[in-house]
Amino acid sequence: MRRILITTLAVLALTGTAVAQDADGDGPKKPSMHELYHSSSLPRSHADFSRFKYRPPGDKVVEQPDAFRLLFRTRDGQPDGYAERRGDAVIYYDRYGKVTHVQPLAPDDETPN
C-alpha cells in the first residue's frame, strides 16, 4: 500500500513539474486554431454573392460564405450593416439590425446556397 502511494505521489510530482515548465513559455509558441485553419489545405466555403446588388456607398464588403451573408464596414472598420438571403429575397440590414432594403430575387435566380 505504501509503495503504491509513493509511486502515485512521485508521478503526480513529475507531471506537475512538466506542466509548470510548459506554462513558463520556454518552448516555441504553438499556433492557435485560427492560424492552423488559415494555413491548412482544408477546402474553403464558397458562396455566390453576385445576386447581392446593393452596397452602401463608401463601405468595405466582407464576405462570410459559411453564414452566406455580406458584412458592411465603414472605412474606419466600424460595422455598418449586413445582407443575407432569406427565401426568395435578399434582405439588407443597417448597423442596428433594422431592415433597410429588400431585393426580391427572380425565379430563375433560385439556386441553392
VENCOR-V54015 format. One record per helix or strand of 3 or more residues. SS is the DSSP state (hx for helix, st for strand). FROM is the first residue (numbers start at 1). LEN is the number of residues. Records with the same first field share a line. If there is no record, write none. Layout:
SS->FROM-LEN + FROM-LEN
This chain:
hx->2-23 + 33-6 + 107-3
st->60-5 + 69-5 + 79-8 + 89-5 + 99-6
